[in-house]
């Protein structure tokens, strides 16, 4: 009886964790299917893009528990608190070589945004403006590749000053209402929210030093 009771408790724990965790596989699949959908993605409209994608996830009854909206601003280097990405979708040079489908389009490149809005769940990022393909990466890798100036690599102080001063506000999708009242989970500069990202050991693991 104790054996069966133990199994029952374990199963209850497993189902409880599953019920409260976002379905990353399903979200990723839908993200890839939606990336080039003109009814979802509009250039320069990151907030509405995220909102429309969330609506699709809800309509398809995909588990989004733990899914968070992230607003990104550079609090340290710009009086306008803007965001300066380096792999923004379609902002680079015109592509003349490569696959036929990509010729005549613009490669990922630099941009200047007032702010940026993305989604994250279980440490993974879903951003319709990150590169020209539906790429899902960790939060750490995303900020490094998207917002770290190439010239800052190799210098701990410059990495901390440039990337570490980016501000991020996290909002729980389940709690989000108009104006996100009561939905904020956390906010601050990246070096305050994720101090382990900026240790020499972690920077070495990320091949930044």
C-alpha atoms as one frame of an Amber mdcrd trajectory, in Angstrom:
protein
   0.000   0.000   0.000   2.849   2.338   0.850   4.450   1.559  -2.527   1.283
   2.408  -4.443   0.762   5.520  -2.329   4.306   6.636  -3.147   3.682   6.218
  -6.877   0.438   8.169  -6.553   2.202  11.039  -4.796   4.952  11.137  -7.448
   2.394  11.147 -10.269   0.450  13.927  -8.573   3.640  15.986  -8.314   4.486
  15.378 -11.979   1.025  16.365 -13.165   1.004  19.390 -10.872   4.329  20.636
 -12.274   3.140  19.999 -15.848  -0.085  21.894 -15.214   1.800  24.986 -14.086
   4.561  24.958 -16.719   4.315  26.446 -20.182   4.321  23.954 -23.049   7.638
  25.055 -24.575   7.493  22.527 -27.426   4.026  23.651 -28.516   4.869  27.347
 -28.150   8.044  26.850 -30.203   6.147  25.001 -32.922   3.520  27.733 -33.122
   6.198  30.452 -33.082   7.912  28.866 -36.085   4.594  28.571 -37.903   3.690
  32.207 -37.129   7.044  33.879 -37.792   6.327  34.814 -41.407   2.562  35.171
 -41.059   1.634  38.699 -42.181  -1.509  38.609 -40.052   0.678  38.284 -36.950
   3.953  40.057 -37.711   4.240  43.727 -38.630   7.640  45.390 -38.845   8.168
  47.951 -36.088   5.180  46.764 -34.022   6.776  44.440 -31.468   4.082  44.944
 -28.810   1.094  44.145 -31.058   3.044  41.237 -32.596   3.450  39.687 -29.142
  -0.194  40.334 -28.269  -1.459  38.676 -31.450   0.802  35.677 -30.868  -0.464
  35.281 -27.293  -4.050  35.347 -28.594  -3.217  32.507 -30.989  -1.669  30.442
 -28.203  -4.762  30.965 -26.063  -7.136  30.149 -28.923  -5.265  26.907 -29.544
  -5.417  26.138 -25.802  -1.646  25.851 -25.538  -0.418  25.933 -21.953   1.166
  29.357 -21.360   1.559  29.178 -17.579   4.788  30.976 -16.759   4.985  32.755
 -20.111   6.198  36.317 -19.590   6.208  39.511 -21.627   9.536  41.339 -21.437
   9.968  45.030 -22.220  13.589  45.965 -22.957  15.163  49.421 -22.735  18.737
  50.643 -22.584  18.753  52.584 -19.326  22.448  53.356 -19.273  23.540  54.650
 -22.661  20.621  56.643 -24.026  18.565  59.488 -22.607  15.632  58.098 -24.596
  16.061  54.653 -23.011  16.071  53.099 -26.457  17.251  49.681 -27.594  20.070
  49.096 -30.084  19.912  45.568 -31.569  22.588  44.084 -33.813  20.613  41.196
 -35.334  17.304  42.923 -36.048  15.173  41.235 -38.669  15.638  42.645 -42.172
  17.732  45.663 -41.097  21.059  44.716 -42.690  22.481  44.803 -46.189  20.641
  43.563 -49.257  21.306  39.852 -49.838  22.355  39.027 -53.389  23.628  35.501
 -52.820  22.451  32.451 -50.923  19.108  30.614 -51.180  16.731  31.987 -53.816
  14.085  32.747 -51.195  16.491  35.103 -49.393  17.833  36.993 -52.416  16.550
  40.533 -52.609  15.774  40.614 -48.892  17.813  42.317 -46.217  20.014  40.421
 -43.775  19.696  40.941 -40.025  21.433  44.114 -38.897  21.564  47.117 -36.590
  18.533  49.196 -35.677  17.450  51.895 -33.253  14.245  51.240 -31.308  12.548
  53.242 -28.572  12.086  49.933 -26.753  11.521  46.279 -27.589   9.019  43.629
 -26.478   9.574  39.867 -26.492   8.244  36.719 -24.838  10.093  34.297 -22.579
   9.237  31.026 -20.862  11.428  28.540 -19.020  14.495  30.608 -19.892  13.817
  30.560 -23.653  13.112  33.607 -25.834  10.505  34.080 -28.575  11.162  37.257
 -30.577   9.683  37.957 -34.008  12.453  40.497 -34.707  15.449  38.308 -33.801
  17.296  37.387 -37.028  15.449  36.532 -40.240  14.435  33.056 -39.090  12.325
  31.737 -36.193  15.209  31.216 -33.777  14.603  30.190 -30.161  17.555  30.655
 -27.797  18.183  31.068 -24.076  17.642  34.455 -22.478  21.373  34.825 -21.856
  22.354  34.001 -25.442  19.614  36.259 -26.780  20.806  39.383 -24.982  24.439
  38.699 -25.873  23.844  38.183 -29.591  21.097  40.772 -29.961  22.296  43.697
 -27.855  25.993  43.376 -27.004  28.135  45.729 -29.148  30.757  43.653 -31.002
  33.514  46.015 -29.889  32.709  45.333 -26.215  33.689  41.673 -26.446  36.845
  40.827 -24.561  36.439  43.583 -21.961  34.568  42.748 -18.727  33.997  46.396
 -17.850  32.648  47.337 -21.277  30.357  44.298 -21.350  28.954  45.208 -17.955
  28.577  48.876 -18.905  26.919  48.286 -22.278  24.869  45.115 -21.897  24.527
  45.202 -18.110  22.793  48.579 -18.161  19.967  47.339 -20.342  16.752  47.393
 -18.372  14.102  44.666 -18.520  10.605  44.472 -17.080   8.939  41.063 -16.842
   5.144  40.741 -16.886   3.150  37.567 -16.290   0.962  36.863 -19.330  -1.736
  35.216 -17.192  -2.059  38.346 -15.053  -1.651  40.894 -17.826  -4.534  43.309
 -18.193  -4.768  46.706 -19.891  -1.684  48.693 -18.805  -0.292  45.473 -17.252
  -1.544  46.500 -13.807  -0.588  43.917 -11.200   1.242  41.757 -13.750   4.838
  42.872 -13.189   7.021  40.048 -11.906  10.406  41.775 -11.791  12.306  44.704
 -13.261  15.771  46.222 -13.211  19.060  46.353 -15.056  20.361  43.070 -16.459
  23.442  43.137 -14.224  21.101  43.387 -11.218  18.600  40.792 -12.391  21.208
  38.312 -13.677  24.536  39.044 -11.928  25.904  35.594 -12.773  25.865  36.536
 -16.478  28.609  39.084 -15.874  31.103  37.032 -13.908  34.412  36.344 -15.701
  33.660  32.601 -15.501  30.317  32.917 -17.296  31.690  35.409 -19.826  34.428
  32.900 -20.644  31.866  30.125 -21.081  30.028  32.414 -23.498  33.296  33.006
 -25.412  33.195  36.730 -24.662  36.654  36.932 -23.070
